[in-house]
Amino acid sequence: MEMPRNERSPENPQILVVGQDGMALTGGNGDEDSREIPVTEQVEQPAKVMR
């Protein structure tokens, strides 16, 4: 038996941001954009693999 889903309206989508520790992050006030780290600096380069 399937559990009923909580239907959300496409006009009001809900966005949940999860941090590295797996906990949900709270929304900011919009001033955090100036301190935001670019994605390219957040992702580590993969290690070289011997073949």
MARFITOR-95381 format. One record per atom (N, C-alpha, C, CB): residue number from 0; residue in one letter; atom name; x, y, z. Coordinates in steps of 0.001 Angstrom, whole numbers, always signed. Glycine has a CB too. Example, Ala and Ser with C-alpha at 12.3 -4.5 7.8 and 13.67 -1.06 7.14 Angstrom:
<atoms>
ATOM, 0, A, N, +13190, -5690, +7800
ATOM, 0, A, CA, +12300, -4500, +7800
ATOM, 0, A, C, +13200, -3300, +7800
ATOM, 0, A, CB, +11308, -4473, +9046
ATOM, 1, S, N, +12850, -2250, +7080
ATOM, 1, S, CA, +13670, -1060, +7140
ATOM, 1, S, C, +12900, +30, +7870
ATOM, 1, S, CB, +14084, -598, +5725
</atoms>
This chain:
<atoms>
ATOM, 0, M, N, +844, -1189, +0
ATOM, 0, M, CA, +0, +0, +0
ATOM, 0, M, C, +881, +1241, +0
ATOM, 0, M, CB, -955, +4, +1220
ATOM, 1, E, N, +533, +2191, -821
ATOM, 1, E, CA, +1317, +3412, -944
ATOM, 1, E, C, +802, +4475, +18
ATOM, 1, E, CB, +1281, +3934, -2386
ATOM, 2, M, N, +1750, +5200, +617
ATOM, 2, M, CA, +1383, +6292, +1519
ATOM, 2, M, C, +980, +7503, +683
ATOM, 2, M, CB, +2560, +6648, +2487
ATOM, 3, P, N, -37, +8240, +1107
ATOM, 3, P, CA, -418, +9447, +343
ATOM, 3, P, C, +688, +10491, +395
ATOM, 3, P, CB, -1732, +10049, +891
ATOM, 4, R, N, +916, +11125, -737
ATOM, 4, R, CA, +1945, +12161, -814
ATOM, 4, R, C, +1336, +13515, -520
ATOM, 4, R, CB, +2619, +12167, -2197
ATOM, 5, N, N, +2164, +14385, +15
ATOM, 5, N, CA, +1741, +15763, +237
ATOM, 5, N, C, +1941, +16504, -1081
ATOM, 5, N, CB, +2548, +16443, +1418
ATOM, 6, E, N, +867, +16742, -1807
ATOM, 6, E, CA, +952, +17403, -3110
ATOM, 6, E, C, +1321, +18869, -2928
ATOM, 6, E, CB, -382, +17275, -3880
ATOM, 7, R, N, +2294, +19318, -3689
ATOM, 7, R, CA, +2721, +20718, -3641
ATOM, 7, R, C, +2353, +21383, -4952
ATOM, 7, R, CB, +4253, +20837, -3371
ATOM, 8, S, N, +2006, +22618, -4861
ATOM, 8, S, CA, +1633, +23393, -6029
ATOM, 8, S, C, +2876, +23767, -6825
ATOM, 8, S, CB, +854, +24649, -5620
ATOM, 9, P, N, +2847, +23661, -8169
ATOM, 9, P, CA, +4015, +24069, -8972
ATOM, 9, P, C, +4334, +25554, -8829
ATOM, 9, P, CB, +3777, +23745, -10441
ATOM, 10, E, N, +3348, +26355, -8411
ATOM, 10, E, CA, +3590, +27784, -8246
ATOM, 10, E, C, +4396, +28078, -6986
ATOM, 10, E, CB, +2271, +28538, -8204
ATOM, 11, N, N, +4371, +27177, -6008
ATOM, 11, N, CA, +5063, +27389, -4732
ATOM, 11, N, C, +5980, +26208, -4421
ATOM, 11, N, CB, +4045, +27591, -3587
ATOM, 12, P, N, +7047, +26013, -5192
ATOM, 12, P, CA, +7931, +24873, -4922
ATOM, 12, P, C, +8682, +25068, -3609
ATOM, 12, P, CB, +8929, +24679, -6077
ATOM, 13, Q, N, +8991, +23957, -2952
ATOM, 13, Q, CA, +9749, +24006, -1704
ATOM, 13, Q, C, +11165, +23540, -1994
ATOM, 13, Q, CB, +9083, +23128, -591
ATOM, 14, I, N, +12156, +24334, -1583
ATOM, 14, I, CA, +13556, +24010, -1807
ATOM, 14, I, C, +14206, +23753, -462
ATOM, 14, I, CB, +14287, +25147, -2573
ATOM, 15, L, N, +14898, +22621, -355
ATOM, 15, L, CA, +15588, +22264, +874
ATOM, 15, L, C, +17070, +22131, +559
ATOM, 15, L, CB, +15018, +20945, +1487
ATOM, 16, V, N, +17904, +22895, +1251
ATOM, 16, V, CA, +19347, +22849, +1057
ATOM, 16, V, C, +19941, +22065, +2217
ATOM, 16, V, CB, +19967, +24289, +963
ATOM, 17, V, N, +20735, +21028, +1878
ATOM, 17, V, CA, +21335, +20170, +2890
ATOM, 17, V, C, +22832, +20418, +2913
ATOM, 17, V, CB, +21023, +18674, +2616
ATOM, 18, G, N, +23383, +20645, +4095
ATOM, 18, G, CA, +24811, +20895, +4256
ATOM, 18, G, C, +25618, +19612, +4223
ATOM, 18, G, CB, +25070, +21629, +5550
ATOM, 19, Q, N, +26934, +19738, +4321
ATOM, 19, Q, CA, +27835, +18591, +4268
ATOM, 19, Q, C, +27600, +17615, +5408
ATOM, 19, Q, CB, +29266, +19060, +4291
ATOM, 20, D, N, +27087, +18097, +6529
ATOM, 20, D, CA, +26830, +17224, +7667
ATOM, 20, D, C, +25472, +16537, +7579
ATOM, 20, D, CB, +26918, +18013, +8949
ATOM, 21, G, N, +24713, +16781, +6516
ATOM, 21, G, CA, +23426, +16145, +6316
ATOM, 21, G, C, +22269, +16881, +6958
ATOM, 21, G, CB, +23472, +14770, +6835
ATOM, 22, M, N, +22529, +18017, +7573
ATOM, 22, M, CA, +21483, +18796, +8227
ATOM, 22, M, C, +20968, +19871, +7274
ATOM, 22, M, CB, +22011, +19435, +9536
ATOM, 23, A, N, +19684, +20160, +7371
ATOM, 23, A, CA, +19087, +21195, +6527
ATOM, 23, A, C, +19601, +22563, +6950
ATOM, 23, A, CB, +17542, +21150, +6607
ATOM, 24, L, N, +19906, +23404, +5962
ATOM, 24, L, CA, +20377, +24756, +6233
ATOM, 24, L, C, +19190, +25703, +6232
ATOM, 24, L, CB, +21437, +25198, +5194
ATOM, 25, T, N, +19252, +26733, +7060
ATOM, 25, T, CA, +18176, +27716, +7106
ATOM, 25, T, C, +18373, +28747, +6013
ATOM, 25, T, CB, +18113, +28397, +8482
ATOM, 26, G, N, +17296, +29401, +5636
ATOM, 26, G, CA, +17355, +30431, +4602
ATOM, 26, G, C, +18044, +31671, +5109
ATOM, 26, G, CB, +15964, +30777, +4111
ATOM, 27, G, N, +18695, +32373, +4204
ATOM, 27, G, CA, +19390, +33601, +4570
ATOM, 27, G, C, +18535, +34816, +4275
ATOM, 27, G, CB, +20717, +33705, +3833
ATOM, 28, N, N, +19131, +35971, +4459
ATOM, 28, N, CA, +18402, +37210, +4212
ATOM, 28, N, C, +18772, +37839, +2876
ATOM, 28, N, CB, +18661, +38194, +5329
ATOM, 29, G, N, +19545, +37146, +2048
ATOM, 29, G, CA, +19902, +37667, +733
ATOM, 29, G, C, +21246, +38349, +691
ATOM, 29, G, CB, +18869, +38616, +275
ATOM, 30, D, N, +21828, +38695, +1844
ATOM, 30, D, CA, +23128, +39353, +1873
ATOM, 30, D, C, +24283, +38360, +1781
ATOM, 30, D, CB, +23261, +40175, +3134
ATOM, 31, E, N, +23976, +37075, +1778
ATOM, 31, E, CA, +25021, +36053, +1767
ATOM, 31, E, C, +25631, +35849, +390
ATOM, 31, E, CB, +24465, +34749, +2266
ATOM, 32, D, N, +25050, +36426, -650
ATOM, 32, D, CA, +25558, +36239, -2003
ATOM, 32, D, C, +26982, +36748, -2149
ATOM, 32, D, CB, +24659, +36936, -3000
ATOM, 33, S, N, +27343, +37797, -1424
ATOM, 33, S, CA, +28680, +38361, -1540
ATOM, 33, S, C, +29731, +37447, -904
ATOM, 33, S, CB, +28725, +39742, -893
ATOM, 34, R, N, +29317, +36579, +21
ATOM, 34, R, CA, +30249, +35668, +690
ATOM, 34, R, C, +30173, +34255, +129
ATOM, 34, R, CB, +29972, +35639, +2182
ATOM, 35, E, N, +29394, +34044, -908
ATOM, 35, E, CA, +29195, +32711, -1454
ATOM, 35, E, C, +30458, +32216, -2154
ATOM, 35, E, CB, +28012, +32705, -2425
ATOM, 36, I, N, +30837, +30974, -1896
ATOM, 36, I, CA, +32013, +30365, -2517
ATOM, 36, I, C, +31588, +29770, -3859
ATOM, 36, I, CB, +32650, +29267, -1586
ATOM, 37, P, N, +32319, +30063, -4938
ATOM, 37, P, CA, +31968, +29496, -6243
ATOM, 37, P, C, +32039, +27969, -6221
ATOM, 37, P, CB, +32898, +30050, -7333
ATOM, 38, V, N, +31190, +27343, -7015
ATOM, 38, V, CA, +31136, +25885, -7073
ATOM, 38, V, C, +32485, +25301, -7476
ATOM, 38, V, CB, +30054, +25431, -8051
ATOM, 39, T, N, +33207, +25980, -8360
ATOM, 39, T, CA, +34497, +25461, -8812
ATOM, 39, T, C, +35509, +25371, -7678
ATOM, 39, T, CB, +35049, +26334, -9919
ATOM, 40, E, N, +35340, +26166, -6629
ATOM, 40, E, CA, +36242, +26095, -5479
ATOM, 40, E, C, +35754, +25101, -4430
ATOM, 40, E, CB, +36395, +27471, -4852
ATOM, 41, Q, N, +34503, +24670, -4517
ATOM, 41, Q, CA, +33951, +23721, -3562
ATOM, 41, Q, C, +34250, +22277, -3944
ATOM, 41, Q, CB, +32461, +23919, -3444
ATOM, 42, V, N, +34454, +22020, -5235
ATOM, 42, V, CA, +34647, +20658, -5722
ATOM, 42, V, C, +36131, +20371, -5858
ATOM, 42, V, CB, +33928, +20446, -7069
ATOM, 43, E, N, +36571, +19263, -5248
ATOM, 43, E, CA, +37975, +18872, -5363
ATOM, 43, E, C, +38202, +18159, -6689
ATOM, 43, E, CB, +38396, +17965, -4179
ATOM, 44, Q, N, +39420, +18246, -7191
ATOM, 44, Q, CA, +39772, +17539, -8407
ATOM, 44, Q, C, +39933, +16055, -8089
ATOM, 44, Q, CB, +41068, +18117, -9032
ATOM, 45, P, N, +39473, +15180, -8970
ATOM, 45, P, CA, +39623, +13745, -8703
ATOM, 45, P, C, +41091, +13329, -8748
ATOM, 45, P, CB, +38812, +12922, -9718
ATOM, 46, A, N, +41442, +12357, -7941
ATOM, 46, A, CA, +42814, +11855, -7914
ATOM, 46, A, C, +43102, +11071, -9196
ATOM, 46, A, CB, +43051, +10963, -6663
ATOM, 47, K, N, +44364, +11100, -9619
ATOM, 47, K, CA, +44743, +10332, -10801
ATOM, 47, K, C, +44780, +8853, -10433
ATOM, 47, K, CB, +46122, +10802, -11362
ATOM, 48, V, N, +44337, +8029, -11355
ATOM, 48, V, CA, +44259, +6594, -11113
ATOM, 48, V, C, +45275, +5892, -11999
ATOM, 48, V, CB, +42825, +6054, -11379
ATOM, 49, M, N, +46057, +5013, -11395
ATOM, 49, M, CA, +47016, +4234, -12193
ATOM, 49, M, C, +46251, +3171, -12962
ATOM, 49, M, CB, +48119, +3581, -11290
ATOM, 50, R, N, +46615, +3004, -14220
ATOM, 50, R, CA, +45948, +1983, -15039
ATOM, 50, R, C, +46897, +879, -15374
ATOM, 50, R, CB, +45383, +2583, -16318
</atoms>
